[in-house]
Amino acid sequence: MKILITGAAGQVGWELQRYLSESRLASEVIAVSRLELDVTNYQLVQETLSQHKPDWVINTAAYTAVDRAEDDKNLAHAINSDAVGRLAAVCKKINSRLLHISTDYVFDGNSSSSYVPTDSTNPINIYGKSKLAGELQILHTLGQDTLIIRTGWVYSAHGQNFVKTMLRLMSERQKIQVIDDQVGSPTWAGELARVICLAVEKDARGLFHWTDAGVASWYDFANAILRNSRRLNILKDEIDIIPISTDEYPTKAQRPKNSVMCKRSIRSALDYRGRHWRETLKDMLMDVQNGVS
Ligand SMILES: NC(=O)c1ccc[n+]([C@@H]2O[C@H](COP(=O)([O-])OP(=O)(O)OC[C@H]3O[C@@H](n4cnc5c(N)ncnc54)[C@H](OP(=O)(O)O)[C@@H]3O)[C@@H](O)[C@H]2O)c1
């Protein structure tokens, strides 16, 4: 099987390459970063895909700077929506399957229960709106052949994310403040890579939700990062973590209060339950300890 990965230098793209290099799923992996394949360059997309004719295109390329997107609407839509529609059209033309990654930010976060894939969407920031528009482009073009996996709170030893920011702040300060009224499910990109490969292997179709198991606030997550990092000697000192509300930490883009997503349908489609976020966090921190970056 031949797999082409877009956005290959990002967290998910990078973990996917690592997972594929250790699995027997693909005989050939073409991993292209933004520098090699800017997905907004339609002619290059057409040429690259037509040249390689991959069995699967896994689109991990995205405009992911959530706050910056508020002032950069056109570029966010160009990458997260227009380019996604184009990718879907080219995949259809050359008979490649497309697996696309989307986000919990398509929801407003006001639900009191976990979100199922059929729940109504209502994004509350530009990033979420652009990602939802990308989903709709795929559904319109690929219909029954659509494969979209929504995820959230993604982190890896490679790239920038909440865990890496916490490790830096915790090594510099004696006290930090962390939001405790937004909840979600921290998701290690290494485990997401495994799920992407399972979906490819099973030739899955549909709109799914995937995160690691369990629920946490950012405050809970920060406490687990501190505790495990001290156990692994990544951090030496105890520090104070102070819980604060979203109102006490204003950001340009609004974030959903509830990002918890129901995994029932993907667990059944892939016959895989996944692991608790507290377990996968340990794997990522082992990477950090081993100098993976
Ligand atoms: N991170 C999260 O918490 C999270 C949560 C929910 C869903 N997701 C989704 O998961 C997927 C992977 O995200 P991630 O966490 O791996 O993000 P990431 O680390 O920011 O990676 C995204 C990659 O896309 C690349 N990219 C940006 N514009 C591009 C373009 N025009 N053409 C080609 N590549 C381009 C970026 O390159 P540059 O860095 O060079 O710009 C980056 O390497 C995305 O679809 C994202 O929306 C992420």
The ligand as a Tripos MOL2 file, in Angstrom:
@<TRIPOS>MOLECULE
LIG
   48    52     1     0     0
SMALL
NO_CHARGES

@<TRIPOS>ATOM
      1 N1         -3.3030   20.2330   17.8080 N.am      1 LIG1
      2 C1         -4.5190   19.9840   18.2870 C.2       1 LIG1
      3 O1         -4.7790   20.0980   19.4930 O.2       1 LIG1
      4 C2         -5.6180   19.5480   17.3550 C.ar      1 LIG1
      5 C3         -6.9020   19.3900   17.8990 C.ar      1 LIG1
      6 C4         -7.9290   18.9730   17.0540 C.ar      1 LIG1
      7 C5         -7.6770   18.7170   15.7270 C.ar      1 LIG1
      8 N2         -6.4300   18.8950   15.2250 N.ar      1 LIG1
      9 C6         -6.2270   18.6570   13.8030 C.3       1 LIG1
     10 O2         -5.2570   17.6490   13.6530 O.3       1 LIG1
     11 C7         -4.5460   17.8420   12.4220 C.3       1 LIG1
     12 C8         -3.0580   17.8150   12.7010 C.3       1 LIG1
     13 O3         -2.7840   18.8620   13.6200 O.3       1 LIG1
     14 P1         -1.3750   18.9700   14.3630 P.3       1 LIG1
     15 O4         -1.6500   19.0140   15.8020 O.co2     1 LIG1
     16 O5         -0.4370   17.9610   13.8110 O.co2     1 LIG1
     17 O6         -0.9870   20.4390   13.8820 O.3       1 LIG1
     18 P2          0.4450   21.0490   13.5580 P.3       1 LIG1
     19 O7          1.4810   20.4350   14.4330 O.co2     1 LIG1
     20 O8          0.2460   22.5240   13.5680 O.co2     1 LIG1
     21 O9          0.6980   20.5320   12.0790 O.3       1 LIG1
     22 C9          0.0280   21.0590   10.9790 C.3       1 LIG1
     23 C10         1.0140   21.0430    9.8320 C.3       1 LIG1
     24 O10         0.3510   21.5690    8.6810 O.3       1 LIG1
     25 C11         1.3000   22.3430    7.9980 C.3       1 LIG1
     26 N3          0.6800   23.3040    7.0990 N.ar      1 LIG1
     27 C12         0.1590   24.5200    7.3820 C.ar      1 LIG1
     28 N4         -0.2500   25.1120    6.2570 N.ar      1 LIG1
     29 C13         0.0140   24.2560    5.2370 C.ar      1 LIG1
     30 C14        -0.1570   24.3140    3.8380 C.ar      1 LIG1
     31 N5         -0.6870   25.3820    3.2440 N.pl3     1 LIG1
     32 N6          0.2340   23.2480    3.0960 N.ar      1 LIG1
     33 C15         0.7940   22.1640    3.6750 C.ar      1 LIG1
     34 N7          1.0060   22.0540    4.9960 N.ar      1 LIG1
     35 C16         0.6060   23.0940    5.7800 C.ar      1 LIG1
     36 C17         2.0760   23.0530    9.0830 C.3       1 LIG1
     37 O11         3.3000   23.5180    8.5650 O.3       1 LIG1
     38 P3          3.9630   24.8670    9.1610 P.3       1 LIG1
     39 O12         4.1430   24.6110   10.6230 O.co2     1 LIG1
     40 O13         5.2130   24.9750    8.3890 O.co2     1 LIG1
     41 O14         2.9770   25.9570    8.8890 O.co2     1 LIG1
     42 C18         2.2480   21.9280   10.0890 C.3       1 LIG1
     43 O15         3.4230   21.2020    9.8440 O.3       1 LIG1
     44 C19        -5.0700   19.1570   11.8500 C.3       1 LIG1
     45 O16        -6.0780   18.8750   10.9120 O.3       1 LIG1
     46 C20        -5.6960   19.8400   13.0470 C.3       1 LIG1
     47 O17        -6.7350   20.7360   12.6510 O.3       1 LIG1
     48 C21        -5.3890   19.2940   16.0100 C.ar      1 LIG1
@<TRIPOS>BOND
     1     1     2 1
     2     2     3 2
     3     2     4 1
     4     4     5 ar
     5     4    48 ar
     6     5     6 ar
     7     6     7 ar
     8     7     8 ar
     9     8     9 1
    10     8    48 ar
    11     9    10 1
    12     9    46 1
    13    10    11 1
    14    11    12 1
    15    11    44 1
    16    12    13 1
    17    13    14 1
    18    14    15 2
    19    14    16 1
    20    14    17 1
    21    17    18 1
    22    18    19 2
    23    18    20 1
    24    18    21 1
    25    21    22 1
    26    22    23 1
    27    23    24 1
    28    23    42 1
    29    24    25 1
    30    25    26 1
    31    25    36 1
    32    26    27 ar
    33    26    35 ar
    34    27    28 ar
    35    28    29 ar
    36    29    30 ar
    37    29    35 ar
    38    30    31 1
    39    30    32 ar
    40    32    33 ar
    41    33    34 ar
    42    34    35 ar
    43    36    37 1
    44    36    42 1
    45    37    38 1
    46    38    39 2
    47    38    40 1
    48    38    41 1
    49    42    43 1
    50    44    45 1
    51    44    46 1
    52    46    47 1
@<TRIPOS>SUBSTRUCTURE
     1 LIG1         1 GROUP 0 **** ****
